[in-house]
Protein backbone atom coordinates (compact mmCIF):
# COMPACT_ATOMS: atom_id res chain seq x y z
CA UNK A 1 0.00 0.00 0.00
CA UNK A 2 2.73 2.43 0.94
CA UNK A 3 4.58 1.58 -2.23
CA UNK A 4 1.56 2.46 -4.32
CA UNK A 5 1.17 5.82 -2.60
CA UNK A 6 4.82 6.68 -3.21
CA UNK A 7 4.42 5.68 -6.85
CA UNK A 8 1.38 7.94 -7.22
CA UNK A 9 3.24 10.92 -5.65
CA UNK A 10 6.24 10.28 -7.83
CA UNK A 11 4.15 10.29 -10.97
CA UNK A 12 2.44 13.53 -9.80
CA UNK A 13 5.76 15.27 -9.06
CA UNK A 14 7.08 14.34 -12.49
CA UNK A 15 3.85 15.19 -14.32
CA UNK A 16 3.17 18.28 -16.47
CA UNK A 17 0.45 19.45 -14.06
CA UNK A 18 2.96 19.63 -11.21
CA UNK A 19 5.26 21.73 -13.36
CA UNK A 20 2.39 24.06 -14.21
CA UNK A 21 1.56 24.43 -10.54
CA UNK A 22 5.15 25.17 -9.57
CA UNK A 23 5.56 27.66 -12.45
CA UNK A 24 2.34 29.46 -11.48
CA UNK A 25 3.51 29.70 -7.88
CA UNK A 26 6.89 31.10 -8.90
CA UNK A 27 5.26 33.63 -11.26
CA UNK A 28 2.95 34.74 -8.47
CA UNK A 29 5.87 35.22 -6.09
CA UNK A 30 7.92 37.16 -8.66
CA UNK A 31 4.92 39.32 -9.62
CA UNK A 32 4.27 40.13 -6.01
CA UNK A 33 7.90 41.08 -5.45
CA UNK A 34 7.87 43.27 -8.60
CA UNK A 35 4.68 45.06 -7.57
CA UNK A 36 6.08 45.64 -4.07
CA UNK A 37 9.28 47.08 -5.56
CA UNK A 38 7.33 49.38 -7.92
CA UNK A 39 5.04 50.52 -5.10
CA UNK A 40 8.06 51.33 -2.96
CA UNK A 41 9.61 53.29 -5.86
CA UNK A 42 6.43 55.38 -6.32
CA UNK A 43 6.20 56.03 -2.60
CA UNK A 44 9.84 57.13 -2.57
CA UNK A 45 9.22 59.55 -5.46
CA UNK A 46 6.21 61.04 -3.68
CA UNK A 47 8.21 61.54 -0.50
CA UNK A 48 11.08 63.20 -2.44
CA UNK A 49 8.61 65.55 -4.20
CA UNK A 50 6.97 66.46 -0.92
CA UNK A 51 10.35 67.15 0.67
CA UNK A 52 11.40 69.37 -2.27
CA UNK A 53 8.08 71.22 -2.13
CA UNK A 54 8.47 71.74 1.59
CA UNK A 55 11.99 73.10 1.10
CA UNK A 56 10.72 75.56 -1.53
CA UNK A 57 7.97 76.72 0.81
CA UNK A 58 10.47 77.14 3.63
CA UNK A 59 12.71 79.27 1.38
CA UNK A 60 9.71 81.36 0.23
CA UNK A 61 8.50 81.88 3.79
CA UNK A 62 12.02 82.81 4.91
CA UNK A 63 12.26 85.42 2.11
CA UNK A 64 8.86 86.88 3.03
CA UNK A 65 9.87 87.04 6.66
CA UNK A 66 13.05 88.93 5.74
CA UNK A 67 11.06 91.40 3.59
CA UNK A 68 8.63 91.91 6.45
CA UNK A 69 11.47 92.64 8.85
CA UNK A 70 12.95 95.14 6.36
CA UNK A 71 9.64 96.94 5.92
CA UNK A 72 8.97 96.86 9.66
CA UNK A 73 12.34 98.45 10.37
CA UNK A 74 12.08 101.00 7.50
CA UNK A 75 11.14 104.47 8.73
CA UNK A 76 8.48 105.60 6.27
CA UNK A 77 8.29 109.05 7.89
CA UNK A 78 11.97 109.60 7.12
CA UNK A 79 11.52 108.37 3.55
CA UNK A 80 8.53 110.62 2.97
CA UNK A 81 10.42 113.59 4.39
CA UNK A 82 13.37 112.92 2.09
CA UNK A 83 11.03 112.50 -0.89
CA UNK A 84 9.34 115.80 -0.08
CA UNK A 85 12.73 117.51 0.01
CA UNK A 86 13.59 116.09 -3.43
CA UNK A 87 10.25 117.28 -4.83
CA UNK A 88 10.87 120.73 -3.36
CA UNK A 89 14.30 120.82 -5.04
CA UNK A 90 12.72 119.97 -8.41
CA UNK A 91 10.07 122.67 -7.96
CA UNK A 92 12.65 125.28 -6.98
CA UNK A 93 14.92 124.34 -9.90
CA UNK A 94 12.09 124.67 -12.43
CA UNK A 95 10.51 127.82 -10.95
CA UNK A 96 11.80 131.23 -12.02
CA UNK A 97 13.11 133.65 -9.45
CA UNK A 98 10.13 135.97 -8.99
CA UNK A 99 10.76 139.46 -7.63
CA UNK A 100 9.20 140.43 -4.33
CA UNK A 101 6.01 142.26 -5.29
CA UNK A 102 5.93 144.18 -2.03
CA UNK A 103 9.38 145.68 -2.73
CA UNK A 104 8.64 146.72 -6.32
CA UNK A 105 8.28 150.50 -6.61
CA UNK A 106 5.08 151.62 -8.27
CA UNK A 107 5.50 153.39 -11.61
CA UNK A 108 3.74 153.38 -14.94
CA UNK A 109 6.75 154.90 -16.70
CA UNK A 110 9.38 152.61 -18.17
CA UNK A 111 13.04 153.49 -17.56
CA UNK A 112 14.91 155.33 -20.29
CA UNK A 113 17.51 152.54 -20.27
CA UNK A 114 18.80 149.69 -18.16
CA UNK A 115 17.16 147.14 -15.90
CA UNK A 116 14.26 147.90 -13.56
CA UNK A 117 11.65 146.01 -11.57
CA UNK A 118 8.45 147.97 -10.97
CA UNK A 119 4.77 147.66 -10.24
CA UNK A 120 2.48 148.86 -13.02
CA UNK A 121 -1.14 149.86 -12.39
CA UNK A 122 -3.52 149.07 -15.29
CA UNK A 123 -7.23 148.86 -15.94
CA UNK A 124 -6.87 145.10 -15.40
CA UNK A 125 -5.04 145.36 -12.07
CA UNK A 126 -1.48 145.79 -10.79
CA UNK A 127 1.37 143.75 -12.26
CA UNK A 128 5.07 143.56 -11.44
CA UNK A 129 7.39 143.81 -14.43
CA UNK A 130 11.11 142.98 -14.64
CA UNK A 131 12.49 144.56 -17.81
CA UNK A 132 15.53 145.77 -19.67
CA UNK A 133 15.20 148.84 -21.89
CA UNK A 134 18.09 148.99 -24.37
CA UNK A 135 18.21 151.98 -26.76
CA UNK A 136 20.81 151.53 -29.50
CA UNK A 137 21.18 147.80 -28.85
CA UNK A 138 20.88 145.02 -31.41
CA UNK A 139 18.97 141.79 -30.82
CA UNK A 140 20.51 138.47 -31.92
CA UNK A 141 18.28 135.39 -32.09
CA UNK A 142 20.38 132.37 -31.14
CA UNK A 143 19.64 128.62 -31.30
CA UNK A 144 21.55 125.85 -29.50
CA UNK A 145 21.51 123.69 -32.66
CA UNK A 146 21.71 124.47 -36.36
CA UNK A 147 19.28 121.86 -37.69
CA UNK A 148 15.80 120.50 -37.08
CA UNK A 149 15.61 118.18 -34.08
CA UNK A 150 12.93 115.66 -33.04
CA UNK A 151 14.14 114.56 -29.57
CA UNK A 152 16.85 115.25 -26.97
CA UNK A 153 17.59 118.52 -28.70
CA UNK A 154 20.58 120.63 -27.62
CA UNK A 155 20.08 123.43 -25.11
CA UNK A 156 22.16 126.11 -23.42
CA UNK A 157 21.66 128.23 -20.36
CA UNK A 158 20.77 131.87 -20.98
CA UNK A 159 24.16 132.85 -19.52
CA UNK A 160 25.89 130.71 -22.18
CA UNK A 161 23.91 132.38 -24.97
CA UNK A 162 24.82 135.84 -23.65
CA UNK A 163 28.51 134.93 -23.34
CA UNK A 164 28.68 133.37 -26.81
CA UNK A 165 27.42 136.62 -28.34
CA UNK A 166 29.35 138.98 -26.03
CA UNK A 167 25.98 140.36 -25.01
CA UNK A 168 24.98 142.46 -22.03
CA UNK A 169 21.41 141.19 -21.64
CA UNK A 170 19.21 138.33 -22.78
CA UNK A 171 15.91 136.54 -22.40
CA UNK A 172 14.50 133.05 -23.01
CA UNK A 173 12.95 132.40 -26.40
CA UNK A 174 9.99 130.46 -27.77
CA UNK A 175 7.84 127.71 -26.29
CA UNK A 176 9.45 124.26 -26.20
CA UNK A 177 8.89 120.79 -24.74
CA UNK A 178 10.92 120.53 -21.49
CA UNK A 179 12.24 117.22 -20.13
CA UNK A 180 10.27 117.50 -16.86
CA UNK A 181 6.90 117.32 -18.67
CA UNK A 182 5.63 113.67 -18.97
CA UNK A 183 3.95 114.46 -22.29
CA UNK A 184 7.31 115.58 -23.71
CA UNK A 185 8.97 112.17 -23.50
CA UNK A 186 10.12 111.28 -27.01
CA UNK A 187 10.34 114.94 -28.05
CA UNK A 188 12.44 116.51 -25.32
CA UNK A 189 13.56 120.14 -25.87
CA UNK A 190 11.88 120.36 -29.26
CA UNK A 191 10.15 123.49 -30.50
CA UNK A 192 7.85 123.70 -33.51
CA UNK A 193 7.92 127.31 -34.62
CA UNK A 194 10.29 128.90 -37.11
CA UNK A 195 13.67 130.14 -35.92
CA UNK A 196 16.53 131.70 -37.87
CA UNK A 197 19.87 131.82 -36.08
CA UNK A 198 21.23 135.36 -36.34
CA UNK A 199 24.87 134.19 -36.18
CA UNK A 200 24.98 130.92 -38.16
CA UNK A 201 22.03 131.82 -40.42
CA UNK A 202 20.63 128.31 -39.90
CA UNK A 203 16.89 128.00 -40.50
CA UNK A 204 15.01 125.64 -38.17
CA UNK A 205 11.50 124.23 -38.65
CA UNK A 206 11.11 125.76 -42.11
CA UNK A 207 8.91 122.87 -43.28
CA UNK A 208 6.49 123.05 -40.36
CA UNK A 209 3.56 124.63 -42.16
CA UNK A 210 1.26 123.98 -39.21
CA UNK A 211 2.77 127.03 -37.51
CA UNK A 212 3.06 129.26 -40.59
CA UNK A 213 0.38 131.58 -39.22
CA UNK A 214 2.13 132.12 -35.86
CA UNK A 215 3.40 135.68 -35.16
CA UNK A 216 7.12 136.38 -35.50
CA UNK A 217 9.73 138.94 -34.48
CA UNK A 218 12.80 139.62 -36.66
CA UNK A 219 15.88 141.64 -35.86
CA UNK A 220 17.31 144.28 -38.21
CA UNK A 221 20.14 146.24 -36.65
CA UNK A 222 18.77 148.22 -33.72
CA UNK A 223 15.19 147.71 -34.87
CA UNK A 224 12.68 144.87 -34.51
CA UNK A 225 10.05 143.98 -37.10
CA UNK A 226 6.84 142.28 -35.96
CA UNK A 227 4.63 140.08 -38.15
CA UNK A 228 1.18 138.69 -37.44
CA UNK A 229 2.04 135.55 -39.41
CA UNK A 230 5.34 133.80 -40.08
CA UNK A 231 4.51 133.45 -43.78
CA UNK A 232 4.51 137.27 -44.09
CA UNK A 233 8.23 137.25 -43.30
CA UNK A 234 9.42 133.96 -44.77
CA UNK A 235 12.98 133.29 -43.59
CA UNK A 236 15.26 136.26 -44.19
CA UNK A 237 18.77 135.04 -43.37
CA UNK A 238 20.23 138.52 -43.92
CA UNK A 239 18.62 139.60 -40.64
CA UNK A 240 19.88 139.24 -37.11
CA UNK A 241 17.58 136.26 -36.86
CA UNK A 242 13.89 135.67 -36.44
CA UNK A 243 11.75 133.80 -33.92
CA UNK A 244 8.10 132.81 -34.11
CA UNK A 245 5.91 132.53 -31.01
CA UNK A 246 2.44 133.50 -29.88
CA UNK A 247 0.43 135.49 -29.24
CA UNK A 248 1.29 138.98 -30.40
CA UNK A 249 0.70 141.27 -27.43
CA UNK A 250 0.82 144.76 -28.98
CA UNK A 251 0.28 146.07 -32.47
CA UNK A 252 1.05 149.76 -33.10
CA UNK A 253 0.24 150.77 -29.54
CA UNK A 254 -2.95 148.72 -29.21
CA UNK A 255 -3.45 145.45 -27.34
CA UNK A 256 -3.37 142.72 -29.99
CA UNK A 257 -4.88 139.82 -28.07
CA UNK A 258 -7.95 139.06 -25.98
CA UNK A 259 -6.63 135.66 -24.88
CA UNK A 260 -6.48 134.94 -21.16
CA UNK A 261 -5.02 131.40 -20.82
CA UNK A 262 -4.74 131.68 -17.04
CA UNK A 263 -2.31 133.68 -14.91
CA UNK A 264 1.43 133.12 -15.05
CA UNK A 265 4.84 134.57 -15.82
CA UNK A 266 4.82 136.03 -19.34
CA UNK A 267 8.03 136.75 -21.21
CA UNK A 268 8.03 139.42 -23.92
CA UNK A 269 10.14 141.32 -26.43
CA UNK A 270 9.00 144.67 -27.74
CA UNK A 271 9.86 148.16 -28.92
CA UNK A 272 9.36 151.51 -27.20
CA UNK A 273 10.30 154.72 -28.99
CA UNK A 274 13.03 152.99 -30.99
CA UNK A 275 14.48 151.03 -28.03
CA UNK A 276 14.33 147.24 -27.65
CA UNK A 277 12.60 146.11 -24.44
CA UNK A 278 12.73 142.59 -22.99
CA UNK A 279 11.31 141.26 -19.74
CA UNK A 280 8.71 139.34 -17.78
CA UNK A 281 5.31 140.21 -16.32
CA UNK A 282 4.19 138.24 -13.26
CA UNK A 283 0.80 136.74 -12.47
CA UNK A 284 -0.60 137.91 -15.80
CA UNK A 285 -2.73 136.49 -18.59
CA UNK A 286 -1.89 137.26 -22.22
CA UNK A 287 -4.43 140.09 -22.23
CA UNK A 288 -3.02 141.37 -18.91
CA UNK A 289 0.47 141.40 -20.39
CA UNK A 290 -0.69 143.34 -23.44
CA UNK A 291 -2.44 145.94 -21.28
CA UNK A 292 0.61 146.28 -19.01
CA UNK A 293 2.99 146.88 -21.92
CA UNK A 294 0.57 149.36 -23.45
CA UNK A 295 0.47 151.24 -20.13
CA UNK A 296 4.30 151.36 -20.15
CA UNK A 297 4.21 152.98 -23.59
CA UNK A 298 5.46 150.15 -25.82
CA UNK A 299 4.22 150.18 -29.41
CA UNK A 300 4.76 146.54 -30.45
CA UNK A 301 5.43 143.35 -28.49
CA UNK A 302 5.47 139.57 -28.89
CA UNK A 303 4.87 137.03 -26.14
CA UNK A 304 7.76 134.66 -25.32
CA UNK A 305 7.91 131.52 -23.19
CA UNK A 306 7.40 131.89 -19.44
CA UNK A 307 6.72 129.72 -16.41
CA UNK A 308 9.61 127.47 -15.43
CA UNK A 309 11.58 128.50 -18.52
CA UNK A 310 11.61 132.18 -17.59
CA UNK A 311 15.12 133.69 -17.59
CA UNK A 312 16.33 137.28 -17.79
CA UNK A 313 19.99 138.32 -17.79
CA UNK A 314 21.22 141.86 -17.13
CA UNK A 315 24.03 143.65 -15.31
CA UNK A 316 26.19 140.52 -15.30
CA UNK A 317 23.73 138.12 -13.73
CA UNK A 318 20.28 136.59 -13.66
CA UNK A 319 17.45 138.92 -12.74
CA UNK A 320 14.98 136.09 -13.38
CA UNK A 321 15.76 132.40 -13.55
CA UNK A 322 17.98 130.72 -14.60
CA UNK A 323 15.12 128.27 -15.24
CA UNK A 324 15.64 125.39 -17.68
CA UNK A 325 18.13 124.80 -20.45
CA UNK A 326 16.88 126.64 -23.55
CA UNK A 327 16.87 125.51 -27.21
CA UNK A 328 16.78 129.17 -28.30
CA UNK A 329 17.14 132.63 -26.78
CA UNK A 330 17.37 136.33 -27.61
CA UNK A 331 20.57 138.24 -26.74
CA UNK A 332 21.07 141.99 -26.72
CA UNK A 333 24.44 143.26 -27.94
CA UNK A 334 25.90 146.73 -28.34
C-alpha positions in Angstrom: 0.0 0.0 0.0 2.7 2.4 0.9 4.6 1.6 -2.2 1.6 2.5 -4.3 1.2 5.8 -2.6 4.8 6.7 -3.2 4.4 5.7 -6.9 1.4 7.9 -7.2 3.2 10.9 -5.7 6.2 10.3 -7.8 4.2 10.3 -11.0 2.4 13.5 -9.8 5.8 15.3 -9.1 7.1 14.3 -12.5 3.9 15.2 -14.3 3.2 18.3 -16.5 0.4 19.4 -14.1 3.0 19.6 -11.2 5.3 21.7 -13.4 2.4 24.1 -14.2 1.6 24.4 -10.5 5.2 25.2 -9.6 5.6 27.7 -12.4 2.3 29.5 -11.5 3.5 29.7 -7.9 6.9 31.1 -8.9 5.3 33.6 -11.3 2.9 34.7 -8.5 5.9 35.2 -6.1 7.9 37.2 -8.7 4.9 39.3 -9.6 4.3 40.1 -6.0 7.9 41.1 -5.5 7.9 43.3 -8.6 4.7 45.1 -7.6 6.1 45.6 -4.1 9.3 47.1 -5.6 7.3 49.4 -7.9 5.0 50.5 -5.1 8.1 51.3 -3.0 9.6 53.3 -5.9 6.4 55.4 -6.3 6.2 56.0 -2.6 9.8 57.1 -2.6 9.2 59.5 -5.5 6.2 61.0 -3.7 8.2 61.5 -0.5 11.1 63.2 -2.4 8.6 65.6 -4.2 7.0 66.5 -0.9 10.3 67.1 0.7 11.4 69.4 -2.3 8.1 71.2 -2.1 8.5 71.7 1.6 12.0 73.1 1.1 10.7 75.6 -1.5 8.0 76.7 0.8 10.5 77.1 3.6 12.7 79.3 1.4 9.7 81.4 0.2 8.5 81.9 3.8 12.0 82.8 4.9 12.3 85.4 2.1 8.9 86.9 3.0 9.9 87.0 6.7 13.0 88.9 5.7 11.1 91.4 3.6 8.6 91.9 6.4 11.5 92.6 8.8 12.9 95.1 6.4 9.6 96.9 5.9 9.0 96.9 9.7 12.3 98.5 10.4 12.1 101.0 7.5 11.1 104.5 8.7 8.5 105.6 6.3 8.3 109.1 7.9 12.0 109.6 7.1 11.5 108.4 3.6 8.5 110.6 3.0 10.4 113.6 4.4 13.4 112.9 2.1 11.0 112.5 -0.9 9.3 115.8 -0.1 12.7 117.5 0.0 13.6 116.1 -3.4 10.3 117.3 -4.8 10.9 120.7 -3.4 14.3 120.8 -5.0 12.7 120.0 -8.4 10.1 122.7 -8.0 12.7 125.3 -7.0 14.9 124.3 -9.9 12.1 124.7 -12.4 10.5 127.8 -10.9 11.8 131.2 -12.0 13.1 133.6 -9.4 10.1 136.0 -9.0 10.8 139.5 -7.6 9.2 140.4 -4.3 6.0 142.3 -5.3 5.9 144.2 -2.0 9.4 145.7 -2.7 8.6 146.7 -6.3 8.3 150.5 -6.6 5.1 151.6 -8.3 5.5 153.4 -11.6 3.7 153.4 -14.9 6.8 154.9 -16.7 9.4 152.6 -18.2 13.0 153.5 -17.6 14.9 155.3 -20.3 17.5 152.5 -20.3 18.8 149.7 -18.2 17.2 147.1 -15.9 14.3 147.9 -13.6 11.6 146.0 -11.6 8.5 148.0 -11.0 4.8 147.7 -10.2 2.5 148.9 -13.0 -1.1 149.9 -12.4 -3.5 149.1 -15.3 -7.2 148.9 -15.9 -6.9 145.1 -15.4 -5.0 145.4 -12.1 -1.5 145.8 -10.8 1.4 143.7 -12.3 5.1 143.6 -11.4 7.4 143.8 -14.4 11.1 143.0 -14.6 12.5 144.6 -17.8 15.5 145.8 -19.7 15.2 148.8 -21.9 18.1 149.0 -24.4 18.2 152.0 -26.8 20.8 151.5 -29.5 21.2 147.8 -28.8 20.9 145.0 -31.4 19.0 141.8 -30.8 20.5 138.5 -31.9 18.3 135.4 -32.1 20.4 132.4 -31.1 19.6 128.6 -31.3 21.5 125.9 -29.5 21.5 123.7 -32.7 21.7 124.5 -36.4 19.3 121.9 -37.7 15.8 120.5 -37.1 15.6 118.2 -34.1 12.9 115.7 -33.0 14.1 114.6 -29.6 16.8 115.2 -27.0 17.6 118.5 -28.7 20.6 120.6 -27.6 20.1 123.4 -25.1 22.2 126.1 -23.4 21.7 128.2 -20.4 20.8 131.9 -21.0 24.2 132.8 -19.5 25.9 130.7 -22.2 23.9 132.4 -25.0 24.8 135.8 -23.7 28.5 134.9 -23.3 28.7 133.4 -26.8 27.4 136.6 -28.3 29.4 139.0 -26.0 26.0 140.4 -25.0 25.0 142.5 -22.0 21.4 141.2 -21.6 19.2 138.3 -22.8 15.9 136.5 -22.4 14.5 133.0 -23.0 12.9 132.4 -26.4 10.0 130.5 -27.8 7.8 127.7 -26.3 9.5 124.3 -26.2 8.9 120.8 -24.7 10.9 120.5 -21.5 12.2 117.2 -20.1 10.3 117.5 -16.9 6.9 117.3 -18.7 5.6 113.7 -19.0 4.0 114.5 -22.3 7.3 115.6 -23.7 9.0 112.2 -23.5 10.1 111.3 -27.0 10.3 114.9 -28.1 12.4 116.5 -25.3 13.6 120.1 -25.9 11.9 120.4 -29.3 10.1 123.5 -30.5 7.9 123.7 -33.5 7.9 127.3 -34.6 10.3 128.9 -37.1 13.7 130.1 -35.9 16.5 131.7 -37.9 19.9 131.8 -36.1 21.2 135.4 -36.3 24.9 134.2 -36.2 25.0 130.9 -38.2 22.0 131.8 -40.4 20.6 128.3 -39.9 16.9 128.0 -40.5 15.0 125.6 -38.2 11.5 124.2 -38.7 11.1 125.8 -42.1 8.9 122.9 -43.3 6.5 123.0 -40.4 3.6 124.6 -42.2 1.3 124.0 -39.2 2.8 127.0 -37.5 3.1 129.3 -40.6 0.4 131.6 -39.2 2.1 132.1 -35.9 3.4 135.7 -35.2 7.1 136.4 -35.5 9.7 138.9 -34.5 12.8 139.6 -36.7 15.9 141.6 -35.9 17.3 144.3 -38.2 20.1 146.2 -36.7 18.8 148.2 -33.7 15.2 147.7 -34.9 12.7 144.9 -34.5 10.0 144.0 -37.1 6.8 142.3 -36.0 4.6 140.1 -38.1 1.2 138.7 -37.4 2.0 135.6 -39.4 5.3 133.8 -40.1 4.5 133.5 -43.8 4.5 137.3 -44.1 8.2 137.3 -43.3 9.4 134.0 -44.8 13.0 133.3 -43.6 15.3 136.3 -44.2 18.8 135.0 -43.4 20.2 138.5 -43.9 18.6 139.6 -40.6 19.9 139.2 -37.1 17.6 136.3 -36.9 13.9 135.7 -36.4 11.8 133.8 -33.9 8.1 132.8 -34.1 5.9 132.5 -31.0 2.4 133.5 -29.9 0.4 135.5 -29.2 1.3 139.0 -30.4 0.7 141.3 -27.4 0.8 144.8 -29.0 0.3 146.1 -32.5 1.1 149.8 -33.1 0.2 150.8 -29.5 -3.0 148.7 -29.2 -3.5 145.4 -27.3 -3.4 142.7 -30.0 -4.9 139.8 -28.1 -7.9 139.1 -26.0 -6.6 135.7 -24.9 -6.5 134.9 -21.2 -5.0 131.4 -20.8 -4.7 131.7 -17.0 -2.3 133.7 -14.9 1.4 133.1 -15.0 4.8 134.6 -15.8 4.8 136.0 -19.3 8.0 136.8 -21.2 8.0 139.4 -23.9 10.1 141.3 -26.4 9.0 144.7 -27.7 9.9 148.2 -28.9 9.4 151.5 -27.2 10.3 154.7 -29.0 13.0 153.0 -31.0 14.5 151.0 -28.0 14.3 147.2 -27.6 12.6 146.1 -24.4 12.7 142.6 -23.0 11.3 141.3 -19.7 8.7 139.3 -17.8 5.3 140.2 -16.3 4.2 138.2 -13.3 0.8 136.7 -12.5 -0.6 137.9 -15.8 -2.7 136.5 -18.6 -1.9 137.3 -22.2 -4.4 140.1 -22.2 -3.0 141.4 -18.9 0.5 141.4 -20.4 -0.7 143.3 -23.4 -2.4 145.9 -21.3 0.6 146.3 -19.0 3.0 146.9 -21.9 0.6 149.4 -23.5 0.5 151.2 -20.1 4.3 151.4 -20.2 4.2 153.0 -23.6 5.5 150.2 -25.8 4.2 150.2 -29.4 4.8 146.5 -30.5 5.4 143.3 -28.5 5.5 139.6 -28.9 4.9 137.0 -26.1 7.8 134.7 -25.3 7.9 131.5 -23.2 7.4 131.9 -19.4 6.7 129.7 -16.4 9.6 127.5 -15.4 11.6 128.5 -18.5 11.6 132.2 -17.6 15.1 133.7 -17.6 16.3 137.3 -17.8 20.0 138.3 -17.8 21.2 141.9 -17.1 24.0 143.7 -15.3 26.2 140.5 -15.3 23.7 138.1 -13.7 20.3 136.6 -13.7 17.5 138.9 -12.7 15.0 136.1 -13.4 15.8 132.4 -13.6 18.0 130.7 -14.6 15.1 128.3 -15.2 15.6 125.4 -17.7 18.1 124.8 -20.5 16.9 126.6 -23.6 16.9 125.5 -27.2 16.8 129.2 -28.3 17.1 132.6 -26.8 17.4 136.3 -27.6 20.6 138.2 -26.7 21.1 142.0 -26.7 24.4 143.3 -27.9 25.9 146.7 -28.3 
